[in-house]
Amino acid sequence: MRNKWVKWLIVLGSGLVIALIPPPEGVPREAWTLLAIFIATIVGSIVQPLTGSAMVFLGVVVLAISRAVPIERALSGYADKYVWLVLAAFFISRAMIKTGLGHRIALIFIRLIGRKTIGLGYSLVITDFILASFVPSTGARSGGIILPIARSVTETYDSRPEDGTAERLGTFLMTMLYQCEVILCATFLTGQASNVIIRNLVAENSGIDLNYSIWFVSAIVPSLISLIVIPLMIYRFFPPEVRETPNAVAFAHSELEKLGALSRAEKILLGVFAIVVALWITTIWHGIDSTVIALAGIAILLVTRVLDWRDLMAETNAWEVFIWYGGLVMMAGELGKTNIPTIFAGTVAAATGNLSWPLALGLIALVFFYAHYAFASITAHVMAMLVPFLLVTVAIGAPAGLTVLMLAYFANLSAGLTHYGTTPAPVYFGLGYVTQKRWWTVGLIASIINIAIWTTVGSAWWKFLGWW
């Protein structure tokens, strides 16, 4: 009980410290109150006197009571299409488990490449790499395609968070897949949806067009190195209990024989799955939003009784994440609408004005990277900070091409820091395989490695390409 009160004091203290400081000139009191509540909510999600979802819910309520944000906007995060895409991803994953189709797919993967755990992880990363080249929705790729298979694989090895067996395989696999996901976000213009926003902002403010080919060619060398090093780091310092499965092929073959032919439910789910994925891939031609496609797929599964309404209501992890992520998306978006990020960027510029451009660029890039701790999406981070940081850095003499690439890729890589960094984060974290402490520890270590790779190898590669 005493420990819980200490946690509450930490949460309240973090918000009050900000709230009691007079806001900078030009910052409205409502915006400053929003910042205080946002910081208190993030701190609450870390120390957790209540669950993360409960803390975010309280944050939303306090925002409305304090009138820092009108109630209509305070609840707007729950109408965000990406929040609903996360919810739909959980339901698709539920159908994969209920029908046994996910288990069947997992067995096929195990039969093909399941001899070593690291190989199993890489096979899913390679799949995601291919998808990222033309599927811009991270929620669709991770939540609808990769995660159901990964979840089924972990269950095949009897690794579940609810019975204390998460460390057997699931913790490693979920951690590896997400850390590689943010690298893939940085690899392609289609790696995640807000890369198009980055391209537009860069073109408007620097005249540089980061089209598909330029983005990919500039990213591929440091990306491949990161995709090799990061999984090996996780495997070395946070190893799974199951490292080798010498009898996996025989086991998978035997289990597939026991399963026999596809059931009616499996056939329907497989058909829906194929249609949803095909529509996701071809969104550029038909223009149907990825969230609409996902929700339509869930509707078909309900009509055909592959899922029933009780299945959706019983997916408690999905609703936990819905409350948590929707609230954070709203808070981050509202904060981005204020002039606080601009003032923050100006303060950074003033502090680096007497430095040489390489040192100034390095410092500003680091601040930009680790500022993502305060954001629940890449889009919010980019909209709030990319332009002021880009303008400030170029103004002090840094090459525009080098600055653009570093900030564009850092906006994506920084999403690996937290369990709310971008759309797939709450999907993976919400399953319960990875503790918040493990997630943040791995995220910090991976960030240091990624920064080292992309600032050294990346800069050399961009120099070779003639960007600076």
QUIURKA-V374775 format. One record per residue. N is the residue number from 1. RES is the residue in one small letter. PHI is phi in whole degrees, -180 to 180 (NA if undefined). Layout:
N;RES;PHI / N;RES;PHI
This chain:
1;m;NA / 2;r;-62 / 3;n;-62 / 4;k;-66 / 5;w;-66 / 6;v;-62 / 7;k;-63 / 8;w;-63 / 9;l;-64 / 10;i;-63 / 11;v;-64 / 12;l;-64 / 13;g;-63 / 14;s;-63 / 15;g;-75 / 16;l;-68 / 17;v;-58 / 18;i;-72 / 19;a;-63 / 20;l;-81 / 21;i;-77 / 22;p;-59 / 23;p;-66 / 24;p;-59 / 25;e;-59 / 26;g;93 / 27;v;-97 / 28;p;-63 / 29;r;-60 / 30;e;-63 / 31;a;-66 / 32;w;-68 / 33;t;-64 / 34;l;-58 / 35;l;-61 / 36;a;-62 / 37;i;-68 / 38;f;-62 / 39;i;-63 / 40;a;-63 / 41;t;-67 / 42;i;-64 / 43;v;-61 / 44;g;-63 / 45;s;-69 / 46;i;-85 / 47;v;-83 / 48;q;54 / 49;p;-68 / 50;l;-127 / 51;t;-62 / 52;g;-57 / 53;s;-64 / 54;a;-64 / 55;m;-65 / 56;v;-67 / 57;f;-58 / 58;l;-62 / 59;g;-60 / 60;v;-62 / 61;v;-64 / 62;v;-65 / 63;l;-59 / 64;a;-69 / 65;i;-64 / 66;s;-77 / 67;r;63 / 68;a;-67 / 69;v;-138 / 70;p;-58 / 71;i;-58 / 72;e;-61 / 73;r;-78 / 74;a;-63 / 75;l;-96 / 76;s;-66 / 77;g;-61 / 78;y;-81 / 79;a;-103 / 80;d;-67 / 81;k;-65 / 82;y;-73 / 83;v;-65 / 84;w;-71 / 85;l;-65 / 86;v;-60 / 87;l;-61 / 88;a;-63 / 89;a;-62 / 90;f;-63 / 91;f;-68 / 92;i;-63 / 93;s;-61 / 94;r;-60 / 95;a;-65 / 96;m;-59 / 97;i;-74 / 98;k;-61 / 99;t;-78 / 100;g;90 / 101;l;-64 / 102;g;-61 / 103;h;-63 / 104;r;-64 / 105;i;-62 / 106;a;-60 / 107;l;-63 / 108;i;-64 / 109;f;-62 / 110;i;-63 / 111;r;-63 / 112;l;-83 / 113;i;-138 / 114;g;-93 / 115;r;-72 / 116;k;-132 / 117;t;-62 / 118;i;-64 / 119;g;-67 / 120;l;-62 / 121;g;-62 / 122;y;-65 / 123;s;-63 / 124;l;-73 / 125;v;-66 / 126;i;-62 / 127;t;-59 / 128;d;-65 / 129;f;-59 / 130;i;-64 / 131;l;-65 / 132;a;-64 / 133;s;-72 / 134;f;-149 / 135;v;-112 / 136;p;-79 / 137;s;-95 / 138;t;-67 / 139;g;-64 / 140;a;-67 / 141;r;-66 / 142;s;-75 / 143;g;-73 / 144;g;-97 / 145;i;-119 / 146;i;-76 / 147;l;-61 / 148;p;-57 / 149;i;-68 / 150;a;-61 / 151;r;-65 / 152;s;-68 / 153;v;-62 / 154;t;-63 / 155;e;-70 / 156;t;-62 / 157;y;-92 / 158;d;55 / 159;s;-113 / 160;r;-136 / 161;p;-70 / 162;e;-76 / 163;d;-116 / 164;g;79 / 165;t;-107 / 166;a;-59 / 167;e;-68 / 168;r;-58 / 169;l;-153 / 170;g;-60 / 171;t;-60 / 172;f;-62 / 173;l;-65 / 174;m;-66 / 175;t;-65 / 176;m;-64 / 177;l;-63 / 178;y;-71 / 179;q;-63 / 180;c;-75 / 181;e;-60 / 182;v;-69 / 183;i;-66 / 184;l;-68 / 185;c;-58 / 186;a;-82 / 187;t;-81 / 188;f;-122 / 189;l;-59 / 190;t;-89 / 191;g;-63 / 192;q;-160 / 193;a;-61 / 194;s;-80 / 195;n;-62 / 196;v;-66 / 197;i;-64 / 198;i;-58 / 199;r;-59 / 200;n;-66 / 201;l;-64 / 202;v;-65 / 203;a;-62 / 204;e;-70 / 205;n;-110 / 206;s;-137 / 207;g;79 / 208;i;-94 / 209;d;-101 / 210;l;-85 / 211;n;-74 / 212;y;-56 / 213;s;-69 / 214;i;-64 / 215;w;-58 / 216;f;-69 / 217;v;-62 / 218;s;-70 / 219;a;-92 / 220;i;-62 / 221;v;-67 / 222;p;-64 / 223;s;-65 / 224;l;-61 / 225;i;-65 / 226;s;-62 / 227;l;-67 / 228;i;-86 / 229;v;-74 / 230;i;-62 / 231;p;-61 / 232;l;-66 / 233;m;-63 / 234;i;-63 / 235;y;-66 / 236;r;-77 / 237;f;-98 / 238;f;-133 / 239;p;-72 / 240;p;-77 / 241;e;-70 / 242;v;-93 / 243;r;-106 / 244;e;-135 / 245;t;-131 / 246;p;-62 / 247;n;-101 / 248;a;-63 / 249;v;-64 / 250;a;-65 / 251;f;-62 / 252;a;-63 / 253;h;-61 / 254;s;-65 / 255;e;-66 / 256;l;-65 / 257;e;-65 / 258;k;-66 / 259;l;-67 / 260;g;70 / 261;a;-74 / 262;l;-63 / 263;s;-78 / 264;r;-60 / 265;a;-63 / 266;e;-65 / 267;k;-64 / 268;i;-64 / 269;l;-62 / 270;l;-62 / 271;g;-65 / 272;v;-62 / 273;f;-58 / 274;a;-64 / 275;i;-67 / 276;v;-60 / 277;v;-63 / 278;a;-62 / 279;l;-69 / 280;w;-61 / 281;i;-65 / 282;t;-102 / 283;t;-55 / 284;i;-61 / 285;w;-95 / 286;h;-95 / 287;g;76 / 288;i;-78 / 289;d;-64 / 290;s;-60 / 291;t;-68 / 292;v;-60 / 293;i;-61 / 294;a;-63 / 295;l;-66 / 296;a;-64 / 297;g;-61 / 298;i;-63 / 299;a;-60 / 300;i;-63 / 301;l;-64 / 302;l;-72 / 303;v;-63 / 304;t;-85 / 305;r;66 / 306;v;-66 / 307;l;-119 / 308;d;-117 / 309;w;-61 / 310;r;-65 / 311;d;-61 / 312;l;-67 / 313;m;-68 / 314;a;-78 / 315;e;-81 / 316;t;-62 / 317;n;-59 / 318;a;-64 / 319;w;-73 / 320;e;-59 / 321;v;-67 / 322;f;-58 / 323;i;-65 / 324;w;-69 / 325;y;-72 / 326;g;-61 / 327;g;-66 / 328;l;-68 / 329;v;-60 / 330;m;-63 / 331;m;-61 / 332;a;-64 / 333;g;-65 / 334;e;-65 / 335;l;-64 / 336;g;-66 / 337;k;-79 / 338;t;-84 / 339;n;-93 / 340;i;-63 / 341;p;-60 / 342;t;-66 / 343;i;-63 / 344;f;-60 / 345;a;-64 / 346;g;-63 / 347;t;-64 / 348;v;-63 / 349;a;-62 / 350;a;-64 / 351;a;-73 / 352;t;-109 / 353;g;-61 / 354;n;-95 / 355;l;-92 / 356;s;-66 / 357;w;-63 / 358;p;-62 / 359;l;-69 / 360;a;-65 / 361;l;-62 / 362;g;-61 / 363;l;-67 / 364;i;-65 / 365;a;-63 / 366;l;-66 / 367;v;-62 / 368;f;-60 / 369;f;-63 / 370;y;-80 / 371;a;-66 / 372;h;-67 / 373;y;-57 / 374;a;-94 / 375;f;-122 / 376;a;-99 / 377;s;-159 / 378;i;-67 / 379;t;-59 / 380;a;-62 / 381;h;-61 / 382;v;-65 / 383;m;-63 / 384;a;-83 / 385;m;-126 / 386;l;-62 / 387;v;-64 / 388;p;-61 / 389;f;-70 / 390;l;-65 / 391;l;-64 / 392;v;-63 / 393;t;-68 / 394;v;-67 / 395;a;-63 / 396;i;-89 / 397;g;106 / 398;a;-72 / 399;p;-59 / 400;a;-62 / 401;g;-61 / 402;l;-63 / 403;t;-63 / 404;v;-60 / 405;l;-65 / 406;m;-65 / 407;l;-69 / 408;a;-63 / 409;y;-75 / 410;f;-65 / 411;a;-59 / 412;n;-83 / 413;l;-63 / 414;s;-67 / 415;a;-68 / 416;g;-78 / 417;l;-68 / 418;t;-125 / 419;h;-87 / 420;y;-133 / 421;g;-67 / 422;t;-162 / 423;t;-50 / 424;p;-70 / 425;a;-57 / 426;p;-67 / 427;v;-66 / 428;y;-68 / 429;f;-66 / 430;g;-64 / 431;l;-71 / 432;g;91 / 433;y;-74 / 434;v;-115 / 435;t;-72 / 436;q;-63 / 437;k;-61 / 438;r;-62 / 439;w;-59 / 440;w;-70 / 441;t;-65 / 442;v;-62 / 443;g;-60 / 444;l;-67 / 445;i;-63 / 446;a;-63 / 447;s;-64 / 448;i;-64 / 449;i;-66 / 450;n;-62 / 451;i;-60 / 452;a;-62 / 453;i;-69 / 454;w;-77 / 455;t;-88 / 456;t;-99 / 457;v;-61 / 458;g;-61 / 459;s;-62 / 460;a;-64 / 461;w;-66 / 462;w;-69 / 463;k;-64 / 464;f;-61 / 465;l;-77 / 466;g;88 / 467;w;-78 / 468;w;-156
